[in-house]
Amino acid sequence: MWSTEDVAKAYKFRWRIEIIFKTWKSHFSLAKLVDNQGLSRIQVESTIFLVLLFIIMVQLPLFHYYCERLLKKKEIC
């Protein structure tokens, strides 16, 4: 069983993840990249994977930076 504080912390991180996915969806326009272009399944999957790889390469350093800041404040990362 989780305490109410643990639930609040977990929800706080879940909400951050939701915001990240919403940002990716809005700013990287994955649907527009593959919509109505007559691409094969492999081309669509490759495009999505390449965009996600790019996102990871850009986002990971930011994640580590903020993670270190949270650890300094003694919050869970």
PQR file with spaces between the fields and no chain letter, atoms N, CA, C, O and H, PARSE charges and radii, in Angstrom:
ATOM       1  N    MET     1       0.837   -1.195    0.000 -0.4000 1.5000
ATOM       2  CA   MET     1       0.000    0.000    0.000 -0.0000 2.0000
ATOM       3  C    MET     1       0.876    1.251    0.000  0.5500 1.7000
ATOM       4  O    MET     1       1.914    1.307    0.659 -0.5500 1.4000
ATOM       5  N    TRP     2       0.440    2.221   -0.737 -0.4000 1.5000
ATOM       6  CA   TRP     2       1.156    3.493   -0.808 -0.0000 2.0000
ATOM       7  C    TRP     2       0.508    4.497    0.130  0.5500 1.7000
ATOM       8  O    TRP     2      -0.705    4.488    0.336 -0.5500 1.4000
ATOM       9  H    TRP     2      -0.404    2.176   -1.272  0.4000 1.0000
ATOM      10  N    SER     3       1.320    5.343    0.679 -0.4000 1.5000
ATOM      11  CA   SER     3       0.788    6.449    1.474 -0.0000 2.0000
ATOM      12  C    SER     3       0.248    7.505    0.508  0.5500 1.7000
ATOM      13  O    SER     3       0.513    7.453   -0.692 -0.5500 1.4000
ATOM      14  H    SER     3       2.306    5.351    0.512  0.4000 1.0000
ATOM      15  N    THR     4      -0.496    8.442    1.033 -0.4000 1.5000
ATOM      16  CA   THR     4      -1.031    9.508    0.171 -0.0000 2.0000
ATOM      17  C    THR     4       0.102   10.344   -0.425  0.5500 1.7000
ATOM      18  O    THR     4      -0.016   10.841   -1.545 -0.5500 1.4000
ATOM      19  H    THR     4      -0.712    8.484    2.008  0.4000 1.0000
ATOM      20  N    GLU     5       1.192   10.499    0.317 -0.4000 1.5000
ATOM      21  CA   GLU     5       2.342   11.237   -0.206 -0.0000 2.0000
ATOM      22  C    GLU     5       2.974   10.505   -1.390  0.5500 1.7000
ATOM      23  O    GLU     5       3.344   11.127   -2.385 -0.5500 1.4000
ATOM      24  H    GLU     5       1.287   10.095    1.227  0.4000 1.0000
ATOM      25  N    ASP     6       3.097    9.167   -1.276 -0.4000 1.5000
ATOM      26  CA   ASP     6       3.659    8.374   -2.367 -0.0000 2.0000
ATOM      27  C    ASP     6       2.777    8.435   -3.611  0.5500 1.7000
ATOM      28  O    ASP     6       3.280    8.523   -4.732 -0.5500 1.4000
ATOM      29  H    ASP     6       2.796    8.661   -0.467  0.4000 1.0000
ATOM      30  N    VAL     7       1.480    8.389   -3.413 -0.4000 1.5000
ATOM      31  CA   VAL     7       0.544    8.486   -4.538 -0.0000 2.0000
ATOM      32  C    VAL     7       0.683    9.853   -5.206  0.5500 1.7000
ATOM      33  O    VAL     7       0.701    9.949   -6.433 -0.5500 1.4000
ATOM      34  H    VAL     7       1.072    8.318   -2.503  0.4000 1.0000
ATOM      35  N    ALA     8       0.781   10.902   -4.403 -0.4000 1.5000
ATOM      36  CA   ALA     8       0.919   12.254   -4.955 -0.0000 2.0000
ATOM      37  C    ALA     8       2.216   12.378   -5.755  0.5500 1.7000
ATOM      38  O    ALA     8       2.218   12.968   -6.836 -0.5500 1.4000
ATOM      39  H    ALA     8       0.767   10.824   -3.406  0.4000 1.0000
ATOM      40  N    LYS     9       3.319   11.829   -5.237 -0.4000 1.5000
ATOM      41  CA   LYS     9       4.593   11.882   -5.956 -0.0000 2.0000
ATOM      42  C    LYS     9       4.513   11.093   -7.265  0.5500 1.7000
ATOM      43  O    LYS     9       4.980   11.556   -8.306 -0.5500 1.4000
ATOM      44  H    LYS     9       3.317   11.350   -4.359  0.4000 1.0000
ATOM      45  N    ALA    10       3.921    9.906   -7.204 -0.4000 1.5000
ATOM      46  CA   ALA    10       3.795    9.081   -8.410 -0.0000 2.0000
ATOM      47  C    ALA    10       2.941    9.787   -9.457  0.5500 1.7000
ATOM      48  O    ALA    10       3.276    9.767  -10.641 -0.5500 1.4000
ATOM      49  H    ALA    10       3.541    9.530   -6.359  0.4000 1.0000
ATOM      50  N    TYR    11       1.855   10.404   -9.041 -0.4000 1.5000
ATOM      51  CA   TYR    11       0.983   11.106   -9.979 -0.0000 2.0000
ATOM      52  C    TYR    11       1.702   12.304  -10.578  0.5500 1.7000
ATOM      53  O    TYR    11       1.528   12.623  -11.754 -0.5500 1.4000
ATOM      54  H    TYR    11       1.583   10.421   -8.079  0.4000 1.0000
ATOM      55  N    LYS    12       2.511   12.965   -9.756 -0.4000 1.5000
ATOM      56  CA   LYS    12       3.277   14.110  -10.236 -0.0000 2.0000
ATOM      57  C    LYS    12       4.207   13.684  -11.371  0.5500 1.7000
ATOM      58  O    LYS    12       4.299   14.379  -12.382 -0.5500 1.4000
ATOM      59  H    LYS    12       2.652   12.706   -8.800  0.4000 1.0000
ATOM      60  N    PHE    13       4.898   12.550  -11.220 -0.4000 1.5000
ATOM      61  CA   PHE    13       5.782   12.059  -12.276 -0.0000 2.0000
ATOM      62  C    PHE    13       4.991   11.564  -13.473  0.5500 1.7000
ATOM      63  O    PHE    13       5.409   11.754  -14.616 -0.5500 1.4000
ATOM      64  H    PHE    13       4.824   11.985  -10.398  0.4000 1.0000
ATOM      65  N    ARG    14       3.861   10.935  -13.225 -0.4000 1.5000
ATOM      66  CA   ARG    14       3.013   10.468  -14.330 -0.0000 2.0000
ATOM      67  C    ARG    14       2.554   11.661  -15.161  0.5500 1.7000
ATOM      68  O    ARG    14       2.536   11.603  -16.390 -0.5500 1.4000
ATOM      69  H    ARG    14       3.521   10.780  -12.298  0.4000 1.0000
ATOM      70  N    TRP    15       2.187   12.731  -14.486 -0.4000 1.5000
ATOM      71  CA   TRP    15       1.730   13.919  -15.187 -0.0000 2.0000
ATOM      72  C    TRP    15       2.852   14.497  -16.040  0.5500 1.7000
ATOM      73  O    TRP    15       2.599   14.954  -17.155 -0.5500 1.4000
ATOM      74  H    TRP    15       2.202   12.779  -13.488  0.4000 1.0000
ATOM      75  N    ARG    16       4.083   14.487  -15.543 -0.4000 1.5000
ATOM      76  CA   ARG    16       5.219   14.968  -16.326 -0.0000 2.0000
ATOM      77  C    ARG    16       5.393   14.143  -17.593  0.5500 1.7000
ATOM      78  O    ARG    16       5.667   14.686  -18.664 -0.5500 1.4000
ATOM      79  H    ARG    16       4.289   14.116  -14.637  0.4000 1.0000
ATOM      80  N    ILE    17       5.233   12.833  -17.467 -0.4000 1.5000
ATOM      81  CA   ILE    17       5.350   11.956  -18.628 -0.0000 2.0000
ATOM      82  C    ILE    17       4.263   12.278  -19.645  0.5500 1.7000
ATOM      83  O    ILE    17       4.529   12.313  -20.846 -0.5500 1.4000
ATOM      84  H    ILE    17       5.011   12.392  -16.598  0.4000 1.0000
ATOM      85  N    GLU    18       3.049   12.510  -19.177 -0.4000 1.5000
ATOM      86  CA   GLU    18       1.950   12.871  -20.079 -0.0000 2.0000
ATOM      87  C    GLU    18       2.256   14.166  -20.824  0.5500 1.7000
ATOM      88  O    GLU    18       1.981   14.276  -22.019 -0.5500 1.4000
ATOM      89  H    GLU    18       2.833   12.482  -18.201  0.4000 1.0000
ATOM      90  N    ILE    19       2.817   15.135  -20.133 -0.4000 1.5000
ATOM      91  CA   ILE    19       3.171   16.411  -20.753 -0.0000 2.0000
ATOM      92  C    ILE    19       4.250   16.199  -21.820  0.5500 1.7000
ATOM      93  O    ILE    19       4.198   16.797  -22.894 -0.5500 1.4000
ATOM      94  H    ILE    19       3.040   15.046  -19.162  0.4000 1.0000
ATOM      95  N    ILE    20       5.223   15.342  -21.511 -0.4000 1.5000
ATOM      96  CA   ILE    20       6.279   15.050  -22.485 -0.0000 2.0000
ATOM      97  C    ILE    20       5.682   14.450  -23.751  0.5500 1.7000
ATOM      98  O    ILE    20       6.007   14.885  -24.856 -0.5500 1.4000
ATOM      99  H    ILE    20       5.265   14.856  -20.639  0.4000 1.0000
ATOM     100  N    PHE    21       4.808   13.451  -23.602 -0.4000 1.5000
ATOM     101  CA   PHE    21       4.203   12.827  -24.779 -0.0000 2.0000
ATOM     102  C    PHE    21       3.342   13.809  -25.558  0.5500 1.7000
ATOM     103  O    PHE    21       3.330   13.787  -26.789 -0.5500 1.4000
ATOM     104  H    PHE    21       4.544   13.097  -22.704  0.4000 1.0000
ATOM     105  N    LYS    22       2.621   14.671  -24.848 -0.4000 1.5000
ATOM     106  CA   LYS    22       1.793   15.665  -25.528 -0.0000 2.0000
ATOM     107  C    LYS    22       2.674   16.635  -26.317  0.5500 1.7000
ATOM     108  O    LYS    22       2.333   17.027  -27.432 -0.5500 1.4000
ATOM     109  H    LYS    22       2.630   14.689  -23.848  0.4000 1.0000
ATOM     110  N    THR    23       3.801   17.016  -25.734 -0.4000 1.5000
ATOM     111  CA   THR    23       4.732   17.903  -26.415 -0.0000 2.0000
ATOM     112  C    THR    23       5.282   17.246  -27.670  0.5500 1.7000
ATOM     113  O    THR    23       5.348   17.866  -28.731 -0.5500 1.4000
ATOM     114  H    THR    23       4.079   16.698  -24.827  0.4000 1.0000
ATOM     115  N    TRP    24       5.679   15.982  -27.540 -0.4000 1.5000
ATOM     116  CA   TRP    24       6.185   15.256  -28.708 -0.0000 2.0000
ATOM     117  C    TRP    24       5.142   15.209  -29.804  0.5500 1.7000
ATOM     118  O    TRP    24       5.438   15.447  -30.975 -0.5500 1.4000
ATOM     119  H    TRP    24       5.625   15.478  -26.678  0.4000 1.0000
ATOM     120  N    LYS    25       3.913   14.898  -29.408 -0.4000 1.5000
ATOM     121  CA   LYS    25       2.836   14.775  -30.392 -0.0000 2.0000
ATOM     122  C    LYS    25       2.584   16.111  -31.092  0.5500 1.7000
ATOM     123  O    LYS    25       2.373   16.154  -32.304 -0.5500 1.4000
ATOM     124  H    LYS    25       3.673   14.704  -28.456  0.4000 1.0000
ATOM     125  N    SER    26       2.606   17.191  -30.328 -0.4000 1.5000
ATOM     126  CA   SER    26       2.318   18.508  -30.890 -0.0000 2.0000
ATOM     127  C    SER    26       3.457   19.054  -31.738  0.5500 1.7000
ATOM     128  O    SER    26       3.231   19.543  -32.845 -0.5500 1.4000
ATOM     129  H    SER    26       2.778   17.156  -29.343  0.4000 1.0000
ATOM     130  N    HIS    27       4.673   18.973  -31.224 -0.4000 1.5000
ATOM     131  CA   HIS    27       5.792   19.648  -31.869 -0.0000 2.0000
ATOM     132  C    HIS    27       6.498   18.823  -32.945  0.5500 1.7000
ATOM     133  O    HIS    27       7.101   19.383  -33.860 -0.5500 1.4000
ATOM     134  H    HIS    27       4.856   18.577  -30.324  0.4000 1.0000
ATOM     135  N    PHE    28       6.428   17.519  -32.840 -0.4000 1.5000
ATOM     136  CA   PHE    28       7.113   16.703  -33.831 -0.0000 2.0000
ATOM     137  C    PHE    28       6.167   16.187  -34.914  0.5500 1.7000
ATOM     138  O    PHE    28       6.626   15.611  -35.901 -0.5500 1.4000
ATOM     139  H    PHE    28       5.938   17.064  -32.096  0.4000 1.0000
ATOM     140  N    SER    29       4.889   16.375  -34.755 -0.4000 1.5000
ATOM     141  CA   SER    29       3.882   16.066  -35.772 -0.0000 2.0000
ATOM     142  C    SER    29       4.117   14.728  -36.458  0.5500 1.7000
ATOM     143  O    SER    29       4.215   14.661  -37.683 -0.5500 1.4000
ATOM     144  H    SER    29       4.516   16.843  -33.953  0.4000 1.0000
ATOM     145  N    LEU    30       4.207   13.671  -35.670 -0.4000 1.5000
ATOM     146  CA   LEU    30       4.451   12.342  -36.239 -0.0000 2.0000
ATOM     147  C    LEU    30       3.378   11.947  -37.239  0.5500 1.7000
ATOM     148  O    LEU    30       3.676   11.343  -38.269 -0.5500 1.4000
ATOM     149  H    LEU    30       4.127   13.726  -34.675  0.4000 1.0000
ATOM     150  N    ALA    31       2.138   12.284  -36.941 -0.4000 1.5000
ATOM     151  CA   ALA    31       1.051   11.905  -37.844 -0.0000 2.0000
ATOM     152  C    ALA    31       1.221   12.565  -39.212  0.5500 1.7000
ATOM     153  O    ALA    31       0.958   11.940  -40.240 -0.5500 1.4000
ATOM     154  H    ALA    31       1.895   12.775  -36.104  0.4000 1.0000
ATOM     155  N    LYS    32       1.657   13.813  -39.227 -0.4000 1.5000
ATOM     156  CA   LYS    32       1.834   14.523  -40.501 -0.0000 2.0000
ATOM     157  C    LYS    32       3.001   13.965  -41.305  0.5500 1.7000
ATOM     158  O    LYS    32       2.998   14.033  -42.534 -0.5500 1.4000
ATOM     159  H    LYS    32       1.871   14.320  -38.392  0.4000 1.0000
ATOM     160  N    LEU    33       4.001   13.413  -40.618 -0.4000 1.5000
ATOM     161  CA   LEU    33       5.149   12.855  -41.330 -0.0000 2.0000
ATOM     162  C    LEU    33       4.777   11.668  -42.201  0.5500 1.7000
ATOM     163  O    LEU    33       5.377   11.445  -43.253 -0.5500 1.4000
ATOM     164  H    LEU    33       4.004   13.358  -39.619  0.4000 1.0000
ATOM     165  N    VAL    34       3.792   10.914  -41.760 -0.4000 1.5000
ATOM     166  CA   VAL    34       3.471    9.668  -42.463 -0.0000 2.0000
ATOM     167  C    VAL    34       2.062    9.648  -43.044  0.5500 1.7000
ATOM     168  O    VAL    34       1.652    8.639  -43.618 -0.5500 1.4000
ATOM     169  H    VAL    34       3.306   11.096  -40.905  0.4000 1.0000
ATOM     170  N    ASP    35       1.334   10.710  -42.913 -0.4000 1.5000
ATOM     171  CA   ASP    35      -0.065   10.752  -43.339 -0.0000 2.0000
ATOM     172  C    ASP    35      -0.186   10.927  -44.852  0.5500 1.7000
ATOM     173  O    ASP    35       0.375   11.860  -45.427 -0.5500 1.4000
ATOM     174  H    ASP    35       1.667   11.529  -42.446  0.4000 1.0000
ATOM     175  N    ASN    36      -0.921   10.023  -45.484 -0.4000 1.5000
ATOM     176  CA   ASN    36      -1.277   10.124  -46.906 -0.0000 2.0000
ATOM     177  C    ASN    36      -0.087   10.327  -47.848  0.5500 1.7000
ATOM     178  O    ASN    36      -0.191   11.071  -48.824 -0.5500 1.4000
ATOM     179  H    ASN    36      -1.377    9.265  -45.017  0.4000 1.0000
ATOM     180  N    GLN    37       1.000    9.695  -47.574 -0.4000 1.5000
ATOM     181  CA   GLN    37       2.152    9.818  -48.460 -0.0000 2.0000
ATOM     182  C    GLN    37       2.432    8.519  -49.210  0.5500 1.7000
ATOM     183  O    GLN    37       3.426    8.422  -49.931 -0.5500 1.4000
ATOM     184  H    GLN    37       1.085    9.090  -46.782  0.4000 1.0000
ATOM     185  N    GLY    38       1.582    7.537  -49.051 -0.4000 1.5000
ATOM     186  CA   GLY    38       1.758    6.281  -49.747 -0.0000 2.0000
ATOM     187  C    GLY    38       2.987    5.508  -49.293  0.5500 1.7000
ATOM     188  O    GLY    38       3.579    4.755  -50.067 -0.5500 1.4000
ATOM     189  H    GLY    38       0.774    7.615  -48.466  0.4000 1.0000
ATOM     190  N    LEU    39       3.359    5.692  -48.063 -0.4000 1.5000
ATOM     191  CA   LEU    39       4.544    5.019  -47.543 -0.0000 2.0000
ATOM     192  C    LEU    39       4.206    3.593  -47.111  0.5500 1.7000
ATOM     193  O    LEU    39       3.088    3.303  -46.687 -0.5500 1.4000
ATOM     194  H    LEU    39       2.879    6.303  -47.434  0.4000 1.0000
ATOM     195  N    SER    40       5.181    2.730  -47.227 -0.4000 1.5000
ATOM     196  CA   SER    40       4.994    1.349  -46.766 -0.0000 2.0000
ATOM     197  C    SER    40       5.059    1.310  -45.242  0.5500 1.7000
ATOM     198  O    SER    40       5.471    2.276  -44.600 -0.5500 1.4000
ATOM     199  H    SER    40       6.090    2.965  -47.571  0.4000 1.0000
ATOM     200  N    ARG    41       4.660    0.216  -44.694 -0.4000 1.5000
ATOM     201  CA   ARG    41       4.690    0.033  -43.229 -0.0000 2.0000
ATOM     202  C    ARG    41       6.117    0.200  -42.705  0.5500 1.7000
ATOM     203  O    ARG    41       6.328    0.822  -41.664 -0.5500 1.4000
ATOM     204  H    ARG    41       4.325   -0.569  -45.215  0.4000 1.0000
ATOM     205  N    ILE    42       7.077   -0.344  -43.409 -0.4000 1.5000
ATOM     206  CA   ILE    42       8.480   -0.253  -42.988 -0.0000 2.0000
ATOM     207  C    ILE    42       8.956    1.202  -43.011  0.5500 1.7000
ATOM     208  O    ILE    42       9.681    1.631  -42.114 -0.5500 1.4000
ATOM     209  H    ILE    42       6.906   -0.850  -44.255  0.4000 1.0000
ATOM     210  N    GLN    43       8.555    1.952  -44.022 -0.4000 1.5000
ATOM     211  CA   GLN    43       8.944    3.357  -44.098 -0.0000 2.0000
ATOM     212  C    GLN    43       8.321    4.164  -42.961  0.5500 1.7000
ATOM     213  O    GLN    43       8.974    5.027  -42.374 -0.5500 1.4000
ATOM     214  H    GLN    43       7.966    1.603  -44.751  0.4000 1.0000
ATOM     215  N    VAL    44       7.068    3.882  -42.656 -0.4000 1.5000
ATOM     216  CA   VAL    44       6.386    4.576  -41.554 -0.0000 2.0000
ATOM     217  C    VAL    44       7.076    4.257  -40.229  0.5500 1.7000
ATOM     218  O    VAL    44       7.371    5.160  -39.446 -0.5500 1.4000
ATOM     219  H    VAL    44       6.537    3.181  -43.133  0.4000 1.0000
ATOM     220  N    GLU    45       7.330    2.976  -39.981 -0.4000 1.5000
ATOM     221  CA   GLU    45       7.979    2.585  -38.725 -0.0000 2.0000
ATOM     222  C    GLU    45       9.380    3.173  -38.630  0.5500 1.7000
ATOM     223  O    GLU    45       9.789    3.632  -37.563 -0.5500 1.4000
ATOM     224  H    GLU    45       7.090    2.243  -40.617  0.4000 1.0000
ATOM     225  N    SER    46      10.114    3.163  -39.729 -0.4000 1.5000
ATOM     226  CA   SER    46      11.467    3.729  -39.725 -0.0000 2.0000
ATOM     227  C    SER    46      11.434    5.216  -39.407  0.5500 1.7000
ATOM     228  O    SER    46      12.247    5.708  -38.624 -0.5500 1.4000
ATOM     229  H    SER    46       9.782    2.790  -40.596  0.4000 1.0000
ATOM     230  N    THR    47      10.496    5.927  -40.012 -0.4000 1.5000
ATOM     231  CA   THR    47      10.365    7.361  -39.759 -0.0000 2.0000
ATOM     232  C    THR    47      10.050    7.621  -38.297  0.5500 1.7000
ATOM     233  O    THR    47      10.659    8.491  -37.675 -0.5500 1.4000
ATOM     234  H    THR    47       9.836    5.527  -40.648  0.4000 1.0000
ATOM     235  N    ILE    48       9.111    6.878  -37.747 -0.4000 1.5000
ATOM     236  CA   ILE    48       8.743    7.055  -36.336 -0.0000 2.0000
ATOM     237  C    ILE    48       9.939    6.751  -35.435  0.5500 1.7000
ATOM     238  O    ILE    48      10.218    7.506  -34.504 -0.5500 1.4000
ATOM     239  H    ILE    48       8.616    6.171  -38.252  0.4000 1.0000
ATOM     240  N    PHE    49      10.644    5.656  -35.702 -0.4000 1.5000
ATOM     241  CA   PHE    49      11.798    5.301  -34.876 -0.0000 2.0000
ATOM     242  C    PHE    49      12.901    6.356  -34.963  0.5500 1.7000
ATOM     243  O    PHE    49      13.533    6.677  -33.956 -0.5500 1.4000
ATOM     244  H    PHE    49      10.417    5.042  -36.459  0.4000 1.0000
ATOM     245  N    LEU    50      13.134    6.896  -36.158 -0.4000 1.5000
ATOM     246  CA   LEU    50      14.156    7.930  -36.297 -0.0000 2.0000
ATOM     247  C    LEU    50      13.779    9.200  -35.544  0.5500 1.7000
ATOM     248  O    LEU    50      14.633    9.818  -34.909 -0.5500 1.4000
ATOM     249  H    LEU    50      12.621    6.635  -36.976  0.4000 1.0000
ATOM     250  N    VAL    51      12.526    9.589  -35.607 -0.4000 1.5000
ATOM     251  CA   VAL    51      12.082   10.765  -34.866 -0.0000 2.0000
ATOM     252  C    VAL    51      12.200   10.516  -33.363  0.5500 1.7000
ATOM     253  O    VAL    51      12.654   11.391  -32.625 -0.5500 1.4000
ATOM     254  H    VAL    51      11.832    9.086  -36.123  0.4000 1.0000
ATOM     255  N    LEU    52      11.796    9.331  -32.905 -0.4000 1.5000
ATOM     256  CA   LEU    52      11.924    9.014  -31.482 -0.0000 2.0000
ATOM     257  C    LEU    52      13.390    8.971  -31.050  0.5500 1.7000
ATOM     258  O    LEU    52      13.717    9.399  -29.943 -0.5500 1.4000
ATOM     259  H    LEU    52      11.428    8.620  -33.504  0.4000 1.0000
ATOM     260  N    LEU    53      14.261    8.469  -31.896 -0.4000 1.5000
ATOM     261  CA   LEU    53      15.690    8.460  -31.593 -0.0000 2.0000
ATOM     262  C    LEU    53      16.213    9.890  -31.451  0.5500 1.7000
ATOM     263  O    LEU    53      16.977   10.195  -30.535 -0.5500 1.4000
ATOM     264  H    LEU    53      13.995    8.122  -32.795  0.4000 1.0000
ATOM     265  N    PHE    54      15.798   10.748  -32.357 -0.4000 1.5000
ATOM     266  CA   PHE    54      16.182   12.159  -32.272 -0.0000 2.0000
ATOM     267  C    PHE    54      15.687   12.776  -30.970  0.5500 1.7000
ATOM     268  O    PHE    54      16.425   13.494  -30.296 -0.5500 1.4000
ATOM     269  H    PHE    54      15.177   10.500  -33.102  0.4000 1.0000
ATOM     270  N    ILE    55      14.450   12.496  -30.624 -0.4000 1.5000
ATOM     271  CA   ILE    55      13.881   13.038  -29.388 -0.0000 2.0000
ATOM     272  C    ILE    55      14.703   12.570  -28.189  0.5500 1.7000
ATOM     273  O    ILE    55      15.017   13.361  -27.300 -0.5500 1.4000
ATOM     274  H    ILE    55      13.850   11.912  -31.172  0.4000 1.0000
ATOM     275  N    ILE    56      15.046   11.295  -28.165 -0.4000 1.5000
ATOM     276  CA   ILE    56      15.826   10.753  -27.054 -0.0000 2.0000
ATOM     277  C    ILE    56      17.189   11.439  -26.975  0.5500 1.7000
ATOM     278  O    ILE    56      17.649   11.790  -25.889 -0.5500 1.4000
ATOM     279  H    ILE    56      14.791   10.652  -28.887  0.4000 1.0000
ATOM     280  N    MET    57      17.821   11.625  -28.112 -0.4000 1.5000
ATOM     281  CA   MET    57      19.147   12.251  -28.118 -0.0000 2.0000
ATOM     282  C    MET    57      19.088   13.688  -27.610  0.5500 1.7000
ATOM     283  O    MET    57      20.038   14.163  -26.987 -0.5500 1.4000
ATOM     284  H    MET    57      17.447   11.340  -28.994  0.4000 1.0000
ATOM     285  N    VAL    58      18.002   14.371  -27.867 -0.4000 1.5000
ATOM     286  CA   VAL    58      17.854   15.749  -27.415 -0.0000 2.0000
ATOM     287  C    VAL    58      17.364   15.797  -25.962  0.5500 1.7000
ATOM     288  O    VAL    58      17.838   16.614  -25.173 -0.5500 1.4000
ATOM     289  H    VAL    58      17.231   13.985  -28.373  0.4000 1.0000
ATOM     290  N    GLN    59      16.432   14.935  -25.617 -0.4000 1.5000
ATOM     291  CA   GLN    59      15.801   14.989  -24.307 -0.0000 2.0000
ATOM     292  C    GLN    59      16.643   14.383  -23.187  0.5500 1.7000
ATOM     293  O    GLN    59      16.545   14.829  -22.044 -0.5500 1.4000
ATOM     294  H    GLN    59      16.047   14.271  -26.258  0.4000 1.0000
ATOM     295  N    LEU    60      17.460   13.389  -23.483 -0.4000 1.5000
ATOM     296  CA   LEU    60      18.203   12.694  -22.443 -0.0000 2.0000
ATOM     297  C    LEU    60      19.136   13.620  -21.662  0.5500 1.7000
ATOM     298  O    LEU    60      19.144   13.559  -20.433 -0.5500 1.4000
ATOM     299  H    LEU    60      17.540   13.027  -24.412  0.4000 1.0000
ATOM     300  N    PRO    61      19.918   14.473  -22.321 -0.5600 1.5000
ATOM     301  CA   PRO    61      20.746   15.403  -21.536  0.2800 2.0000
ATOM     302  C    PRO    61      19.910   16.326  -20.646  0.5500 1.7000
ATOM     303  O    PRO    61      20.304   16.634  -19.521 -0.5500 1.4000
ATOM     304  N    LEU    62      18.764   16.763  -21.150 -0.4000 1.5000
ATOM     305  CA   LEU    62      17.878   17.596  -20.331 -0.0000 2.0000
ATOM     306  C    LEU    62      17.346   16.825  -19.131  0.5500 1.7000
ATOM     307  O    LEU    62      17.269   17.358  -18.024 -0.5500 1.4000
ATOM     308  H    LEU    62      18.444   16.513  -22.064  0.4000 1.0000
ATOM     309  N    PHE    63      16.978   15.560  -19.360 -0.4000 1.5000
ATOM     310  CA   PHE    63      16.480   14.728  -18.270 -0.0000 2.0000
ATOM     311  C    PHE    63      17.542   14.591  -17.187  0.5500 1.7000
ATOM     312  O    PHE    63      17.241   14.738  -16.002 -0.5500 1.4000
ATOM     313  H    PHE    63      17.040   15.127  -20.259  0.4000 1.0000
ATOM     314  N    HIS    64      18.775   14.313  -17.580 -0.4000 1.5000
ATOM     315  CA   HIS    64      19.850   14.148  -16.599 -0.0000 2.0000
ATOM     316  C    HIS    64      20.103   15.439  -15.828  0.5500 1.7000
ATOM     317  O    HIS    64      20.355   15.405  -14.624 -0.5500 1.4000
ATOM     318  H    HIS    64      19.020   14.194  -18.542  0.4000 1.0000
ATOM     319  N    TYR    65      20.038   16.559  -16.507 -0.4000 1.5000
ATOM     320  CA   TYR    65      20.216   17.849  -15.844 -0.0000 2.0000
ATOM     321  C    TYR    65      19.149   18.056  -14.769  0.5500 1.7000
ATOM     322  O    TYR    65      19.469   18.395  -13.630 -0.5500 1.4000
ATOM     323  H    TYR    65      19.833   16.587  -17.485  0.4000 1.0000
ATOM     324  N    TYR    66      17.889   17.852  -15.131 -0.4000 1.5000
ATOM     325  CA   TYR    66      16.811   18.061  -14.164 -0.0000 2.0000
ATOM     326  C    TYR    66      16.810   16.985  -13.087  0.5500 1.7000
ATOM     327  O    TYR    66      16.431   17.248  -11.945 -0.5500 1.4000
ATOM     328  H    TYR    66      17.629   17.576  -16.056  0.4000 1.0000
ATOM     329  N    CYS    67      17.225   15.796  -13.437 -0.4000 1.5000
ATOM     330  CA   CYS    67      17.315   14.723  -12.458 -0.0000 2.0000
ATOM     331  C    CYS    67      18.326   15.090  -11.375  0.5500 1.7000
ATOM     332  O    CYS    67      18.062   14.902  -10.187 -0.5500 1.4000
ATOM     333  H    CYS    67      17.534   15.583  -14.364  0.4000 1.0000
ATOM     334  N    GLU    68      19.472   15.608  -11.780 -0.4000 1.5000
ATOM     335  CA   GLU    68      20.477   16.032  -10.805 -0.0000 2.0000
ATOM     336  C    GLU    68      19.943   17.146   -9.909  0.5500 1.7000
ATOM     337  O    GLU    68      20.207   17.159   -8.707 -0.5500 1.4000
ATOM     338  H    GLU    68      19.686   15.760  -12.745  0.4000 1.0000
ATOM     339  N    ARG    69      19.204   18.066  -10.487 -0.4000 1.5000
ATOM     340  CA   ARG    69      18.615   19.148   -9.682 -0.0000 2.0000
ATOM     341  C    ARG    69      17.623   18.597   -8.669  0.5500 1.7000
ATOM     342  O    ARG    69      17.584   19.046   -7.523 -0.5500 1.4000
ATOM     343  H    ARG    69      18.990   18.056  -11.463  0.4000 1.0000
ATOM     344  N    LEU    70      16.815   17.615   -9.095 -0.4000 1.5000
ATOM     345  CA   LEU    70      15.855   17.014   -8.173 -0.0000 2.0000
ATOM     346  C    LEU    70      16.555   16.256   -7.057  0.5500 1.7000
ATOM     347  O    LEU    70      16.122   16.299   -5.906 -0.5500 1.4000
ATOM     348  H    LEU    70      16.847   17.250  -10.026  0.4000 1.0000
ATOM     349  N    LEU    71      17.636   15.561   -7.396 -0.4000 1.5000
ATOM     350  CA   LEU    71      18.374   14.829   -6.372 -0.0000 2.0000
ATOM     351  C    LEU    71      18.985   15.767   -5.347  0.5500 1.7000
ATOM     352  O    LEU    71      19.073   15.425   -4.168 -0.5500 1.4000
ATOM     353  H    LEU    71      17.987   15.526   -8.332  0.4000 1.0000
ATOM     354  N    LYS    72      19.406   16.938   -5.782 -0.4000 1.5000
ATOM     355  CA   LYS    72      19.947   17.921   -4.852 -0.0000 2.0000
ATOM     356  C    LYS    72      18.871   18.407   -3.895  0.5500 1.7000
ATOM     357  O    LYS    72      19.165   18.767   -2.755 -0.5500 1.4000
ATOM     358  H    LYS    72      19.335   17.215   -6.740  0.4000 1.0000
ATOM     359  N    LYS    73      17.620   18.417   -4.357 -0.4000 1.5000
ATOM     360  CA   LYS    73      16.500   18.797   -3.500 -0.0000 2.0000
ATOM     361  C    LYS    73      15.948   17.620   -2.720  0.5500 1.7000
ATOM     362  O    LYS    73      14.988   17.751   -1.960 -0.5500 1.4000
ATOM     363  H    LYS    73      17.381   18.124   -5.283  0.4000 1.0000
ATOM     364  N    LYS    74      16.582   16.445   -2.924 -0.4000 1.5000
ATOM     365  CA   LYS    74      16.201   15.200   -2.249 -0.0000 2.0000
ATOM     366  C    LYS    74      14.820   14.709   -2.650  0.5500 1.7000
ATOM     367  O    LYS    74      14.105   14.110   -1.846 -0.5500 1.4000
ATOM     368  H    LYS    74      17.362   16.339   -3.541  0.4000 1.0000
ATOM     369  N    GLU    75      14.453   14.966   -3.889 -0.4000 1.5000
ATOM     370  CA   GLU    75      13.224   14.409   -4.435 -0.0000 2.0000
ATOM     371  C    GLU    75      13.595   13.170   -5.228  0.5500 1.7000
ATOM     372  O    GLU    75      14.745   13.003   -5.635 -0.5500 1.4000
ATOM     373  H    GLU    75      15.034   15.453   -4.542  0.4000 1.0000
ATOM     374  N    ILE    76      12.629   12.311   -5.443 -0.4000 1.5000
ATOM     375  CA   ILE    76      12.868   11.100   -6.209 -0.0000 2.0000
ATOM     376  C    ILE    76      13.050   11.450   -7.671  0.5500 1.7000
ATOM     377  O    ILE    76      12.357   12.318   -8.201 -0.5500 1.4000
ATOM     378  H    ILE    76      11.695   12.447   -5.112  0.4000 1.0000
ATOM     379  N    CYS    77      13.988   10.770   -8.325 -0.4000 1.5000
ATOM     380  CA   CYS    77      14.205   11.011   -9.753 -0.0000 2.0000
ATOM     381  C    CYS    77      13.821    9.782  -10.531  0.5500 1.7000
ATOM     382  O    CYS    77      13.927    9.769  -11.757 -0.5500 1.4000
ATOM     383  H    CYS    77      14.551   10.064   -7.895  0.4000 1.0000
